Amino acid sequence: MKIGILTFHRACNYGGALQCFALAKKLNTMGYNVEVVDYRSKAIEQSYQLINMRGLKSFLASILCLRKSMKKRKNFRSFSKSFVPTSNIIYYSASEISNQYDIYFIGSDQVWSKRINRGFDSVFWGQFKGKKATYAASMGTDHSYSNAEYAELKGYLKNFDFLSTREDSLRNEMAPLTDKQIQTVVDPTLLISRKDYENIAIKPQEENYVLYYQMEYHPQSKDFVANIAKQLDCKVITLMGPNEQYEGVEHIHKTIPEVNVQELVGYILNARCVVASSFHGTALPIAMRKDFYFLANYEVDRSENLLRRIGALDRMKESRETVKFSPVDYSVIEPCLNIFISESVEYIRNCINSETKCEN
């Protein structure tokens, strides 16, 4: 049994890298021969070009950031080479991918995002021959389609033998377009154990800190994080934010705009608490059984869906709230999370063991 994974494996972001690693790791642990299909999506490749040719302003900005961008890309490529089994063959189109594996898992991440893919990517919508299942496919925040586009999606869904999404909202949106059952499954980062993360982590030198894992700057968020740090009598380390945004803020110790994937895992594992404003910034501390808070600043749906499913909605807060710190009660969360994981693993097994195959 040879399994191929199709996802955003070359995206230079932490969530994308770790969800890809985790799904491959889980399938390997289950005893399967698995590799990530080295599909080079034109849209994704262009998104991470070192030199941006779309306008003079973008071009100059990319030149100024060239050294930083090169280091970032090198870090992600190095992680992938070391920890993610990837096909030796590079693919550029759906026709090249046909019938190369016994089954393809498409996902996770926002593989169905029209914005990211700049349209409907034929590979991620299964327009090639072979047994195909989606795993935790997501559209991100893309949920605005014309009637003609919905008709197009209805046709694409026929390409898949099995369907699963990461969010209940997407499952509900796609359900009227297909007669197949659609299952909501757990994000791949939650399929593997804390020990799996410990095995790849690089431990930071810093100790006794709250980690703020931010995707974009929100002025009120720094007060929320500083309040948690004050209660825990520790410093704050912020990830992916320029230093000047935190000048003069009590407890802010250090800003780390760039770390590699293994270092990020180390920072999460060794944090007293993680405060996040993104989906994977929330999922990863849960996978590692860390104390955390999710700040509902933007793109709330994905994280809210996960927290509701595992009975942890009390960890979702507004940035303006003044919160009395309390540790996560994993004795309450674990039963719900374990059921969610078991159902997701069973979905994977059913996809692999079933003789069902679309005629395409």
KOLDOZA-94918 format. One record per residue (C-alpha): residue number from 1; x, y, z. Coordinates in nm, 4 decimals, padded with zeros to 6 digits. Example, Ala and Ser with C-alpha at 12.3 -4.5 7.8 and 13.67 -1.06 7.14 Angstrom:
[r 1; [01.2300; -00.4500; 00.7800]]
[r 2; [01.3670; -00.1060; 00.7140]]
//
This chain:
[r 1; [00.0000; 00.0000; 00.0000]]
[r 2; [00.1545; 00.3259; -00.1162]]
[r 3; [-00.0077; 00.6480; 00.0045]]
[r 4; [00.0439; 00.9936; -00.1416]]
[r 5; [-00.0357; 01.3173; 00.0428]]
[r 6; [-00.1223; 01.6305; -00.1526]]
[r 7; [-00.1070; 01.9504; 00.0485]]
[r 8; [00.0728; 02.2853; 00.0765]]
[r 9; [00.4005; 02.1129; 00.1634]]
[r 10; [00.6150; 02.3989; 00.0261]]
[r 11; [00.4343; 02.6826; 00.2022]]
[r 12; [00.6719; 02.8708; 00.4309]]
[r 13; [00.4531; 02.8862; 00.7396]]
[r 14; [00.4596; 02.6903; 01.0631]]
[r 15; [00.1067; 02.5514; 01.0552]]
[r 16; [00.1441; 02.4288; 00.6992]]
[r 17; [00.4768; 02.2603; 00.7683]]
[r 18; [00.3617; 02.0907; 01.0877]]
[r 19; [00.0248; 01.9670; 00.9595]]
[r 20; [00.2072; 01.8070; 00.6657]]
[r 21; [00.4662; 01.6495; 00.8962]]
[r 22; [00.1971; 01.5261; 01.1348]]
[r 23; [-00.0243; 01.3555; 00.8754]]
[r 24; [00.2730; 01.1757; 00.7206]]
[r 25; [00.3971; 01.0806; 01.0685]]
[r 26; [00.0593; 00.9404; 01.1717]]
[r 27; [00.0159; 00.7345; 00.8547]]
[r 28; [00.3689; 00.5995; 00.8956]]
[r 29; [00.3000; 00.5098; 01.2593]]
[r 30; [-00.0114; 00.3238; 01.1431]]
[r 31; [00.2183; 00.1064; 00.9327]]
[r 32; [00.1705; 00.2533; 00.5874]]
[r 33; [00.4238; 00.3471; 00.3214]]
[r 34; [00.3574; 00.7174; 00.2765]]
[r 35; [00.5139; 01.0145; 00.1057]]
[r 36; [00.4141; 01.3692; 00.0248]]
[r 37; [00.3615; 01.4159; -00.3472]]
[r 38; [00.5985; 01.6902; -00.4602]]
[r 39; [00.3350; 01.8823; -00.6521]]
[r 40; [00.4504; 02.2332; -00.7386]]
[r 41; [00.1346; 02.4435; -00.7510]]
[r 42; [00.1932; 02.7498; -00.9670]]
[r 43; [00.0005; 02.9759; -00.7290]]
[r 44; [00.1867; 02.8568; -00.4193]]
[r 45; [00.5261; 02.8744; -00.5872]]
[r 46; [00.4577; 03.2317; -00.6999]]
[r 47; [00.3404; 03.3279; -00.3510]]
[r 48; [00.6791; 03.2358; -00.2072]]
[r 49; [00.9017; 03.3748; -00.4816]]
[r 50; [01.2004; 03.5568; -00.3363]]
[r 51; [01.1606; 03.8464; -00.5800]]
[r 52; [00.8102; 03.9899; -00.6179]]
[r 53; [00.7604; 04.1256; -00.9695]]
[r 54; [00.4041; 04.2489; -00.9158]]
[r 55; [00.4650; 04.6214; -00.9110]]
[r 56; [00.7611; 04.8450; -00.8297]]
[r 57; [00.6750; 04.8826; -00.4616]]
[r 58; [00.6505; 04.5057; -00.4100]]
[r 59; [00.9704; 04.4523; -00.6077]]
[r 60; [01.1699; 04.6978; -00.3942]]
[r 61; [01.0282; 04.5548; -00.0720]]
[r 62; [01.1282; 04.2022; -00.1741]]
[r 63; [01.4817; 04.3196; -00.2563]]
[r 64; [01.5154; 04.4786; 00.0880]]
[r 65; [01.3923; 04.1600; 00.2561]]
[r 66; [01.5824; 03.9202; 00.0303]]
[r 67; [01.8322; 03.7940; 00.2875]]
[r 68; [01.5593; 03.7398; 00.5454]]
[r 69; [01.3360; 03.5647; 00.2894]]
[r 70; [01.6185; 03.3372; 00.1789]]
[r 71; [01.6882; 03.2349; 00.5382]]
[r 72; [01.3202; 03.1693; 00.6029]]
[r 73; [01.2814; 02.9517; 00.2948]]
[r 74; [01.6014; 02.7634; 00.3746]]
[r 75; [01.4704; 02.6858; 00.7250]]
[r 76; [01.1430; 02.5440; 00.5969]]
[r 77; [01.3086; 02.3447; 00.3187]]
[r 78; [01.5552; 02.2023; 00.5704]]
[r 79; [01.2732; 02.0911; 00.8014]]
[r 80; [01.0882; 01.9258; 00.5155]]
[r 81; [01.4002; 01.7462; 00.3939]]
[r 82; [01.4769; 01.6152; 00.7433]]
[r 83; [01.1313; 01.5180; 00.8658]]
[r 84; [00.8833; 01.4881; 00.5764]]
[r 85; [00.9096; 01.1950; 00.3316]]
[r 86; [00.8657; 01.3476; -00.0140]]
[r 87; [00.8471; 01.1963; -00.3613]]
[r 88; [01.1615; 01.2019; -00.5728]]
[r 89; [00.9557; 01.3032; -00.8746]]
[r 90; [00.8314; 01.6621; -00.9071]]
[r 91; [00.4822; 01.7052; -01.0517]]
[r 92; [00.3364; 02.0147; -01.2132]]
[r 93; [-00.0055; 01.9002; -01.3358]]
[r 94; [-00.2969; 01.6722; -01.2536]]
[r 95; [-00.2329; 01.4433; -01.5509]]
[r 96; [00.1194; 01.3639; -01.4281]]
[r 97; [-00.0095; 01.2569; -01.0864]]
[r 98; [-00.2688; 01.0030; -01.2077]]
[r 99; [-00.2403; 00.6446; -01.0771]]
[r 100; [00.0969; 00.6905; -00.9051]]
[r 101; [-00.0334; 00.5803; -00.5605]]
[r 102; [-00.2821; 00.3304; -00.4199]]
[r 103; [-00.4657; 00.6157; -00.2498]]
[r 104; [-00.4228; 00.9924; -00.2300]]
[r 105; [-00.5085; 01.2005; 00.0760]]
[r 106; [-00.5706; 01.5621; -00.0211]]
[r 107; [-00.5286; 01.7954; 00.2753]]
[r 108; [-00.5043; 01.9218; 00.5307]]
[r 109; [-00.4780; 02.3004; 00.5257]]
[r 110; [-00.6608; 02.5424; 00.2985]]
[r 111; [-00.6191; 02.3310; -00.0159]]
[r 112; [-00.9654; 02.4386; -00.1338]]
[r 113; [-00.9063; 02.8114; -00.0867]]
[r 114; [-00.9899; 02.9974; -00.4058]]
[r 115; [-00.7942; 03.2974; -00.2792]]
[r 116; [-00.4718; 03.1081; -00.2087]]
[r 117; [-00.4916; 02.8948; -00.5232]]
[r 118; [-00.6073; 03.1888; -00.7361]]
[r 119; [-00.8988; 02.9827; -00.8566]]
[r 120; [-00.9838; 02.6134; -00.8407]]
[r 121; [-00.6651; 02.4042; -00.8478]]
[r 122; [-00.7322; 02.0886; -01.0516]]
[r 123; [-00.4998; 01.8747; -00.8374]]
[r 124; [-00.6484; 01.9725; -00.5026]]
[r 125; [-00.9963; 01.9172; -00.6481]]
[r 126; [-00.9017; 01.5642; -00.7525]]
[r 127; [-00.9084; 01.5956; -01.1301]]
[r 128; [-00.6796; 01.2993; -01.1880]]
[r 129; [-00.7136; 00.9215; -01.1888]]
[r 130; [-00.6774; 00.7204; -00.8710]]
[r 131; [-00.8461; 00.6521; -00.5390]]
[r 132; [-00.8841; 00.9849; -00.3594]]
[r 133; [-00.9911; 01.1045; -00.0152]]
[r 134; [-00.9749; 01.4460; 00.1408]]
[r 135; [-00.8337; 01.4775; 00.4909]]
[r 136; [-00.9396; 01.7864; 00.6858]]
[r 137; [-00.9717; 01.9950; 00.3701]]
[r 138; [-01.0390; 02.3623; 00.4354]]
[r 139; [-01.1334; 02.6740; 00.2432]]
[r 140; [-01.0148; 02.9058; 00.5180]]
[r 141; [-01.2343; 03.2143; 00.5073]]
[r 142; [-01.3387; 03.1667; 00.1418]]
[r 143; [-01.7134; 03.1078; 00.1511]]
[r 144; [-01.8475; 03.3434; -00.1135]]
[r 145; [-01.9299; 03.1699; -00.4407]]
[r 146; [-02.1633; 03.2383; -00.7307]]
[r 147; [-02.4275; 02.9869; -00.8381]]
[r 148; [-02.2069; 02.8959; -01.1340]]
[r 149; [-01.9124; 02.8302; -00.9014]]
[r 150; [-02.1245; 02.6140; -00.6711]]
[r 151; [-02.2262; 02.4117; -00.9771]]
[r 152; [-01.8576; 02.3739; -01.0591]]
[r 153; [-01.7801; 02.2590; -00.7049]]
[r 154; [-02.0594; 02.0025; -00.7254]]
[r 155; [-01.8812; 01.8492; -01.0215]]
[r 156; [-01.5433; 01.8529; -00.8469]]
[r 157; [-01.6781; 01.6710; -00.5407]]
[r 158; [-01.7639; 01.3750; -00.7639]]
[r 159; [-01.3900; 01.3193; -00.8087]]
[r 160; [-01.3497; 01.1986; -00.4500]]
[r 161; [-01.4211; 00.8571; -00.3040]]
[r 162; [-01.4275; 00.9943; 00.0516]]
[r 163; [-01.4738; 01.3445; 00.1868]]
[r 164; [-01.3712; 01.5058; 00.5129]]
[r 165; [-01.3307; 01.8677; 00.6168]]
[r 166; [-01.1597; 02.0458; 00.9022]]
[r 167; [-01.4554; 02.2696; 00.9868]]
[r 168; [-01.8205; 02.1862; 01.0494]]
[r 169; [-01.9162; 02.5015; 00.8604]]
[r 170; [-01.7478; 02.3786; 00.5410]]
[r 171; [-01.9016; 02.0345; 00.5797]]
[r 172; [-02.2454; 02.1947; 00.6054]]
[r 173; [-02.1743; 02.4151; 00.3043]]
[r 174; [-02.0602; 02.1252; 00.0859]]
[r 175; [-02.3241; 01.8729; 00.2006]]
[r 176; [-02.5998; 01.9925; -00.0400]]
[r 177; [-02.3568; 01.9557; -00.3317]]
[r 178; [-02.2895; 01.5826; -00.2941]]
[r 179; [-02.4636; 01.2585; -00.2040]]
[r 180; [-02.1487; 01.1390; -00.0254]]
[r 181; [-02.1178; 01.1604; 00.3504]]
[r 182; [-01.8794; 01.4338; 00.4652]]
[r 183; [-01.7032; 01.3883; 00.7985]]
[r 184; [-01.5389; 01.6572; 01.0086]]
[r 185; [-01.1988; 01.5334; 01.1239]]
[r 186; [-00.9303; 01.6642; 01.3544]]
[r 187; [-00.6429; 01.8728; 01.2201]]
[r 188; [-00.3371; 01.6526; 01.1548]]
[r 189; [-00.1308; 01.8383; 01.4168]]
[r 190; [-00.3566; 01.6767; 01.6786]]
[r 191; [-00.3165; 01.3235; 01.5423]]
[r 192; [00.0326; 01.2783; 01.6850]]
[r 193; [00.1577; 01.2738; 02.0432]]
[r 194; [00.3470; 01.5212; 02.2561]]
[r 195; [00.6387; 01.2765; 02.2392]]
[r 196; [00.6435; 01.3098; 01.8591]]
[r 197; [00.6863; 01.6850; 01.8995]]
[r 198; [00.9506; 01.6447; 02.1689]]
[r 199; [01.1512; 01.4308; 01.9260]]
[r 200; [01.1886; 01.7188; 01.6784]]
[r 201; [01.2027; 02.0128; 01.9201]]
[r 202; [01.4992; 02.2408; 01.9806]]
[r 203; [01.4824; 02.3639; 02.3387]]
[r 204; [01.5134; 02.7426; 02.3764]]
[r 205; [01.7590; 02.9043; 02.6148]]
[r 206; [01.4823; 03.1169; 02.7658]]
[r 207; [01.2829; 02.9904; 03.0626]]
[r 208; [00.9746; 03.0998; 03.2555]]
[r 209; [00.7867; 03.2815; 02.9770]]
[r 210; [00.4476; 03.3239; 02.8149]]
[r 211; [00.4648; 03.2747; 02.4388]]
[r 212; [00.2498; 03.5048; 02.2284]]
[r 213; [00.2014; 03.3368; 01.8900]]
[r 214; [00.0525; 03.6148; 01.6788]]
[r 215; [-00.0388; 03.6341; 01.3108]]
[r 216; [-00.0970; 04.0073; 01.2977]]
[r 217; [-00.0648; 04.2940; 01.5425]]
[r 218; [-00.3563; 04.3906; 01.7683]]
[r 219; [-00.2858; 04.6726; 02.0178]]
[r 220; [-00.5099; 04.5291; 02.2901]]
[r 221; [-00.3532; 04.1841; 02.2674]]
[r 222; [-00.0304; 04.2990; 02.4307]]
[r 223; [-00.2243; 04.4017; 02.7421]]
[r 224; [-00.3942; 04.0611; 02.7586]]
[r 225; [-00.0612; 03.8805; 02.7301]]
[r 226; [00.1127; 04.1108; 02.9788]]
[r 227; [-00.1671; 04.0465; 03.2292]]
[r 228; [-00.1229; 03.6689; 03.2031]]
[r 229; [00.2553; 03.7034; 03.2393]]
[r 230; [00.2170; 03.9242; 03.5459]]
[r 231; [-00.0040; 03.6656; 03.7145]]
[r 232; [00.2456; 03.3903; 03.6375]]
[r 233; [00.5399; 03.6120; 03.7366]]
[r 234; [00.7188; 03.5519; 03.4087]]
[r 235; [00.8271; 03.7349; 03.0948]]
[r 236; [00.6679; 03.7458; 02.7497]]
[r 237; [00.8263; 03.6201; 02.4309]]
[r 238; [00.6426; 03.7232; 02.1161]]
[r 239; [00.6617; 03.5403; 01.7870]]
[r 240; [00.6366; 03.7126; 01.4475]]
[r 241; [00.5989; 04.0712; 01.5620]]
[r 242; [00.8369; 04.3674; 01.5169]]
[r 243; [00.9976; 04.4917; 01.8375]]
[r 244; [00.8709; 04.8478; 01.8137]]
[r 245; [00.5131; 04.7324; 01.8549]]
[r 246; [00.5968; 04.6268; 02.2100]]
[r 247; [00.8198; 04.9118; 02.3236]]
[r 248; [00.7400; 05.0154; 02.6763]]
[r 249; [00.5089; 04.7220; 02.7457]]
[r 250; [00.5581; 04.5664; 03.0860]]
[r 251; [00.6961; 04.2111; 03.0900]]
[r 252; [00.7842; 04.2029; 02.7172]]
[r 253; [01.1230; 04.0350; 02.7165]]
[r 254; [01.1991; 03.9380; 02.3600]]
[r 255; [01.0544; 03.9318; 02.0104]]
[r 256; [01.1525; 03.6470; 01.7809]]
[r 257; [01.0497; 03.7370; 01.4251]]
[r 258; [01.2135; 03.4285; 01.2744]]
[r 259; [01.2687; 03.0820; 01.4193]]
[r 260; [01.2814; 02.7505; 01.2398]]
[r 261; [01.0085; 02.4895; 01.2825]]
[r 262; [01.1929; 02.2832; 01.5424]]
[r 263; [01.2656; 02.5963; 01.7467]]
[r 264; [00.8983; 02.6960; 01.7355]]
[r 265; [00.8004; 02.3550; 01.8704]]
[r 266; [01.0582; 02.4000; 02.1467]]
[r 267; [00.9204; 02.7413; 02.2405]]
[r 268; [00.5672; 02.5997; 02.2678]]
[r 269; [00.6741; 02.2930; 02.4663]]
[r 270; [00.8652; 02.5008; 02.7217]]
[r 271; [00.6195; 02.7899; 02.7611]]
[r 272; [00.4255; 02.8432; 03.0823]]
[r 273; [00.1313; 02.9448; 02.8663]]
[r 274; [00.0693; 03.0099; 02.4949]]
[r 275; [-00.1529; 03.2973; 02.3827]]
[r 276; [-00.2441; 03.2654; 02.0157]]
[r 277; [-00.4490; 03.4473; 01.7549]]
[r 278; [-00.4423; 03.1781; 01.4849]]
[r 279; [-00.5755; 02.8273; 01.4305]]
[r 280; [-00.2477; 02.6369; 01.4468]]
[r 281; [-00.1284; 02.8644; 01.7259]]
[r 282; [-00.4207; 02.7161; 01.9181]]
[r 283; [-00.4061; 02.3567; 01.7930]]
[r 284; [-00.0357; 02.3044; 01.8620]]
[r 285; [-00.0469; 02.3848; 02.2369]]
[r 286; [-00.3432; 02.1471; 02.2654]]
[r 287; [-00.1473; 01.8731; 02.0888]]
[r 288; [00.1366; 01.9291; 02.3355]]
[r 289; [-00.1036; 01.9576; 02.6334]]
[r 290; [00.0030; 02.3099; 02.7242]]
[r 291; [-00.1884; 02.5900; 02.8943]]
[r 292; [-00.3202; 02.8300; 02.6303]]
[r 293; [-00.5649; 03.1036; 02.5376]]
[r 294; [-00.7047; 03.1777; 02.1931]]
[r 295; [-00.7673; 03.5467; 02.1216]]
[r 296; [-01.0668; 03.5885; 01.8913]]
[r 297; [-00.9184; 03.8695; 01.6828]]
[r 298; [-00.9906; 03.7333; 01.3350]]
[r 299; [-01.0660; 03.4078; 01.1491]]
[r 300; [-01.2486; 03.2851; 01.4582]]
[r 301; [-01.4491; 03.0069; 01.2916]]
[r 302; [-01.1691; 02.7514; 01.2590]]
[r 303; [-01.0427; 02.7755; 01.6164]]
[r 304; [-01.3907; 02.8095; 01.7634]]
[r 305; [-01.4984; 02.4918; 01.5836]]
[r 306; [-01.2092; 02.2974; 01.7389]]
[r 307; [-01.2560; 02.4399; 02.0879]]
[r 308; [-01.6287; 02.3691; 02.0839]]
[r 309; [-01.5707; 02.0128; 01.9673]]
[r 310; [-01.3322; 01.9335; 02.2544]]
[r 311; [-01.5207; 02.1268; 02.5231]]
[r 312; [-01.2674; 02.4076; 02.5589]]
[r 313; [-01.4602; 02.7194; 02.4546]]
[r 314; [-01.3687; 02.8779; 02.7877]]
[r 315; [-01.0149; 02.9230; 02.6468]]
[r 316; [-01.1407; 03.1605; 02.3749]]
[r 317; [-01.1184; 03.5222; 02.4893]]
[r 318; [-01.1456; 03.8759; 02.3556]]
[r 319; [-00.8261; 04.0813; 02.3594]]
[r 320; [-00.9916; 04.3505; 02.5703]]
[r 321; [-01.0833; 04.1053; 02.8478]]
[r 322; [-00.9024; 04.1031; 03.1798]]
[r 323; [-00.8702; 03.7352; 03.2610]]
[r 324; [-00.7741; 03.5598; 03.5802]]
[r 325; [-00.5341; 03.2881; 03.4695]]
[r 326; [-00.6434; 02.9296; 03.5166]]
[r 327; [-00.4690; 02.6158; 03.3908]]
[r 328; [-00.6327; 02.4052; 03.1213]]
[r 329; [-00.8206; 02.1126; 03.2730]]
[r 330; [-00.7126; 01.8399; 03.0331]]
[r 331; [-00.9009; 01.5799; 03.2380]]
[r 332; [-01.2139; 01.7408; 03.0899]]
[r 333; [-01.0755; 01.7981; 02.7400]]
[r 334; [-00.8967; 01.4638; 02.6911]]
[r 335; [-01.2084; 01.2420; 02.6606]]
[r 336; [-01.3633; 01.4642; 02.3917]]
[r 337; [-01.0321; 01.5099; 02.2121]]
[r 338; [-00.9553; 01.1374; 02.2177]]
[r 339; [-01.2960; 01.0552; 02.0684]]
[r 340; [-01.2389; 01.3142; 01.7952]]
[r 341; [-00.8953; 01.1671; 01.7196]]
[r 342; [-01.0266; 00.8081; 01.7208]]
[r 343; [-01.3055; 00.8982; 01.4786]]
[r 344; [-01.0520; 01.0666; 01.2514]]
[r 345; [-00.8168; 00.7671; 01.2561]]
[r 346; [-01.1110; 00.5389; 01.1803]]
[r 347; [-01.1967; 00.7598; 00.8827]]
[r 348; [-00.8407; 00.7162; 00.7541]]
[r 349; [-00.8580; 00.3377; 00.7948]]
[r 350; [-01.1937; 00.3197; 00.6175]]
[r 351; [-01.0598; 00.5214; 00.3254]]
[r 352; [-00.7580; 00.2951; 00.2892]]
[r 353; [-00.9360; -00.0379; 00.3366]]
[r 354; [-01.2464; 00.0322; 00.1300]]
[r 355; [-01.2687; -00.1057; -00.2225]]
[r 356; [-01.4749; 00.1963; -00.3303]]
[r 357; [-01.3228; 00.3899; -00.6174]]
[r 358; [-01.4655; 00.6617; -00.8397]]
[r 359; [-01.4651; 00.5974; -01.2135]]
[r 360; [-01.2457; 00.8860; -01.3270]]
//
